Amino acid sequence: MKILANDGISQSGVNALEKGGFEVLITHVAQEQLINYINEHKIDGLLVRSATKVGKDIIDACPSLRLIGRGGVGMDNIDVAHAKQKGLHVINTPGASSESVAELVFAHLYGGARFLYDANRNMPLEGDSRFKQLKKSYSAGKELRGKTLGVIGFGRIGRATAKIALGVGMKVLYFDPLFEKTDISLDFFDGQSISFRLQSMSKEEVLRSSDFITLHVPAQKDYVIGKPELESMKNGAAIINAARGGALDEVALIDAIESGKIAFAGLDVFESEPSPEIKILMNSNISLTPHIGAATNEAQNRIGAELAEQIISLLK
């Protein structure tokens, strides 16, 4: 049986699948050529990340397909309902990248709190001629310890982010109607463990009370954070979106940053991805990464291994 990993897969995943008797193809096929390629090679399983779209057209036109796998959490680039209606297996790896995304959230938070994103832009240009002026410009940094982190969406990634926040010494508030109460356990290197019980609050209260907001929600039809929500946040607060483009109104965000309402933002995902708006890319108060939340060696190894395990279980 043949598996096409169109957006790539870790070597550990390839090895596990080959050991299980599968042929793994890792050639990236352009979206418009995908149907022909799948049919020509009689592909049994198609693995994607966020780049490849698997809609009704592919599902209907490729009778050899038995399985569609998403290396990651979100499934919005796959027509899951139609695939299941046609009898295909649809799998993902919801827990494999949680820690990697959570760490990226804090990379943006620390970078924003200490102006690292802006300093890294300006030091190569002016560090030799305006060192003292730059030092003064970046002298009003903030510590995260003692501040309040508001988490919108408290699934696996939201909880992983909360664990880092608690370890840093932050207070954590969260909003998620699916998880009224949540127990968080922090496990340390020496075997010690500390447990925290957190309770969901209203979104309005989380926004109003938090120094920093981080979004961890699936794809939405409407903005989770738009102009009214930004206006309800603390003056000088900050927001991170490493969830899905479209969860945050970027036009309202730019307005809030330019007015001074929001101090900074960190974006790993974008409304018009993969072509983010110039106003977002050029704003010196926004820390930017190109959708790399799960892009760590550790996460990709876990994703590959989990996909392989599920594929072998379902197709063998």
C-alpha positions in Angstrom: 0.0 0.0 0.0 1.1 3.5 -0.8 1.2 6.6 1.5 1.7 10.1 0.0 3.1 12.5 2.6 2.4 15.5 0.5 3.6 18.1 3.1 6.4 16.0 4.5 6.8 13.6 7.4 9.6 12.9 9.8 12.1 10.1 9.1 10.9 8.3 12.2 7.4 8.2 10.6 8.8 7.0 7.3 10.8 4.2 9.0 7.7 3.1 11.0 5.5 3.0 8.0 8.1 1.1 5.9 8.6 -1.4 8.7 4.8 -1.8 8.7 4.9 -2.7 5.0 3.9 0.6 3.4 5.6 2.4 0.6 6.0 6.1 1.5 6.2 8.8 -1.1 7.4 12.2 0.1 7.3 14.1 -3.2 5.3 17.3 -2.9 2.6 17.5 -5.5 1.1 20.8 -6.4 -2.6 21.2 -5.4 -3.9 21.3 -9.0 -1.9 18.1 -9.9 -2.9 16.1 -6.8 -5.9 14.2 -8.2 -3.9 12.9 -11.2 -1.0 11.9 -9.0 -3.1 10.0 -6.5 -4.9 8.2 -9.2 -1.8 7.4 -11.3 0.0 6.0 -8.3 -3.0 4.4 -6.7 -2.4 6.2 -3.3 -4.1 4.6 -0.3 -3.3 7.2 2.3 -2.8 11.0 1.9 -1.0 12.8 4.7 -1.0 16.6 4.8 -0.2 19.5 7.2 -1.7 22.9 6.6 -0.5 23.6 3.1 -2.5 21.0 1.1 -6.2 21.2 0.9 -8.3 18.0 0.7 -11.8 19.0 -0.4 -14.7 17.2 -1.9 -13.1 17.3 -5.3 -10.1 15.2 -4.3 -12.2 12.8 -2.2 -14.7 12.2 -5.0 -12.2 11.9 -7.8 -9.7 9.5 -6.0 -11.3 6.1 -5.5 -8.1 4.5 -4.3 -8.0 6.7 -1.2 -8.8 5.0 2.1 -7.3 7.4 4.6 -6.5 11.1 5.0 -4.2 12.1 7.8 -3.4 15.6 9.2 0.0 16.0 10.8 -1.2 18.4 13.5 -4.3 19.5 15.3 -6.6 21.6 13.0 -8.6 19.8 10.3 -10.0 22.9 8.6 -8.1 22.1 5.4 -9.9 18.7 5.1 -13.5 18.1 4.3 -13.8 15.7 7.2 -17.6 15.2 7.0 -17.5 14.3 3.4 -14.5 12.0 3.7 -16.2 10.1 6.5 -19.5 9.9 4.5 -17.5 8.3 1.7 -16.1 5.8 4.1 -12.5 7.2 4.5 -10.6 7.2 7.7 -9.6 10.7 8.8 -6.9 11.0 11.5 -4.8 13.7 13.1 -2.3 14.1 15.9 -3.9 16.5 18.4 -1.4 16.1 21.2 1.9 15.8 19.4 2.7 19.5 18.9 1.1 21.0 22.1 4.4 21.7 23.9 6.1 23.1 20.7 3.2 25.6 20.1 3.1 26.6 23.8 6.9 27.3 23.8 6.5 29.5 20.7 3.7 31.5 22.4 6.2 32.3 25.2 8.9 33.1 22.7 6.6 35.8 21.3 5.6 36.9 24.9 9.2 37.2 26.1 10.2 38.9 22.8 7.4 41.4 23.1 7.9 42.1 26.8 11.6 42.9 26.1 11.2 44.4 22.6 13.4 41.7 21.1 11.5 41.6 17.8 12.2 45.3 17.3 15.7 45.2 18.6 16.6 42.4 16.2 15.4 44.6 13.4 17.2 47.7 14.4 20.5 46.6 16.0 22.0 45.4 12.6 21.0 48.7 11.1 21.8 51.2 13.9 23.6 49.3 16.7 26.9 50.8 15.8 25.8 54.4 15.5 22.8 54.7 17.9 23.6 52.2 20.6 22.7 54.4 23.5 19.5 55.7 21.9 18.4 52.1 21.2 19.2 51.1 24.8 17.0 53.9 26.0 14.2 52.9 23.6 14.1 49.4 25.0 14.5 50.3 28.6 10.9 49.9 29.7 10.6 46.1 29.5 8.3 44.0 31.6 8.6 40.8 33.6 6.1 38.1 32.9 6.4 36.8 36.5 3.4 38.1 38.5 1.4 39.1 35.5 -1.9 37.4 34.4 -2.1 35.3 31.2 -5.6 34.9 29.7 -6.0 31.7 27.7 -8.9 31.6 25.2 -9.5 28.0 24.4 -8.3 25.4 26.9 -7.7 22.2 24.9 -4.3 20.5 24.8 -2.3 23.5 23.5 -4.1 25.9 25.8 -3.3 23.7 28.8 0.3 23.3 27.7 0.7 27.0 27.5 -0.9 27.4 31.0 1.7 25.0 32.4 4.5 27.2 31.2 2.8 30.3 32.6 2.3 28.7 36.0 6.0 27.6 36.0 7.0 31.1 35.2 5.0 32.4 38.1 2.1 33.9 36.3 -1.6 33.8 37.2 -3.6 31.9 34.6 -7.3 32.7 33.7 -9.1 30.8 30.9 -12.3 30.8 28.9 -13.6 27.6 27.4 -17.2 26.5 27.6 -16.1 22.8 27.1 -13.9 22.7 30.2 -15.6 24.2 33.2 -12.9 23.0 35.6 -9.5 21.7 34.7 -6.7 20.2 36.8 -3.2 21.1 35.6 -0.2 19.1 36.8 3.3 20.5 36.6 5.9 17.7 36.6 9.5 18.6 37.4 12.8 17.0 36.5 13.3 15.5 39.9 10.0 13.7 40.1 8.2 16.4 42.0 4.7 17.4 40.9 2.4 20.3 41.7 -1.3 20.4 40.8 -3.5 23.4 40.2 -7.3 23.5 39.7 -8.5 26.2 37.4 -12.0 27.2 36.5 -13.3 28.7 33.3 -14.5 32.3 33.5 -16.4 34.4 31.0 -14.5 35.6 28.0 -15.3 39.2 29.0 -13.8 38.7 32.4 -10.6 37.0 31.0 -10.1 39.8 28.5 -10.7 42.5 31.1 -8.4 41.0 33.8 -5.4 39.7 31.8 -2.1 41.4 31.0 -1.5 39.0 28.1 -4.0 37.1 25.9 -3.2 33.9 24.0 -5.6 32.3 21.5 -6.0 28.5 21.2 -9.2 27.9 19.3 -10.1 26.0 16.1 -11.0 27.7 12.9 -14.1 30.0 13.3 -16.6 31.6 11.0 -16.4 34.8 13.0 -13.7 36.6 14.9 -13.0 35.3 18.4 -11.2 38.6 19.1 -12.5 41.6 17.2 -12.7 45.3 17.8 -15.1 45.1 20.9 -12.9 42.4 22.5 -9.7 44.4 21.9 -11.4 47.5 23.4 -12.3 45.6 26.5 -8.8 44.5 27.2 -6.5 46.3 29.6 -4.7 49.4 28.3 -1.2 48.2 27.3 -2.1 44.6 27.1 -0.7 42.2 24.5 -2.1 39.4 22.4 -0.7 36.3 20.8 -2.3 34.2 18.0 -0.7 30.9 17.3 -4.0 29.2 16.6 -5.7 30.0 13.4 -5.8 32.9 11.0 -9.2 34.6 11.2 -9.6 34.1 14.9 -8.2 37.6 15.4 -9.4 40.6 13.4 -6.1 42.0 12.1 -7.5 45.3 10.9 -8.8 45.9 14.4 -5.5 44.8 15.9 -3.6 47.3 13.8 -5.9 50.1 14.9 -5.6 49.0 18.6 -1.8 49.0 18.3 -1.6 52.3 16.6 -3.9 53.9 19.2 -1.7 52.5 22.0 -4.5 50.3 23.4 -2.5 47.2 22.7 1.2 47.3 23.4 2.3 44.5 21.1 1.1 41.3 19.4 2.7 38.0 18.3 1.3 36.3 15.2 2.2 32.8 13.9 -0.9 32.6 11.7 -2.6 35.1 9.5 -6.0 35.9 8.0 -4.6 36.0 4.4 -2.0 33.3 4.9 0.2 32.5 3.0 0.3 36.1 1.9 0.0 38.2 5.1 -1.0 41.8 4.7 1.8 44.4 4.4 0.4 46.4 7.3 0.9 43.4 9.5 4.4 42.5 8.2 5.7 46.1 8.5 4.3 46.9 12.0 7.2 47.3 14.4 5.0 46.2 17.3 4.1 42.8 16.0 6.4 39.8 16.4 6.1 37.6 13.4 6.7 33.9 12.6 5.5 32.0 9.5 3.2 29.4 11.0 5.9 27.4 12.7 4.1 26.4 15.9 4.6 22.7 15.4 7.9 23.1 13.6 10.3 21.5 16.0 12.2 18.3 15.6 10.6 16.8 18.6 7.0 17.6 17.6 7.6 16.3 14.0 9.0 13.1 15.3 6.0 12.6 17.6 3.6 13.5 14.7 5.3 11.0 12.4 5.2 8.2 14.9 1.6 8.9 15.9 0.5 9.0 12.2 2.3 5.7 11.5 0.8 4.0 14.4 -2.7 5.0 13.4 -2.2 4.1 9.8 -0.8 0.7 10.5 -3.7 0.0 12.9 -6.4 1.1 10.5 -5.1 -0.1 7.1 -3.3 -3.4 8.1 
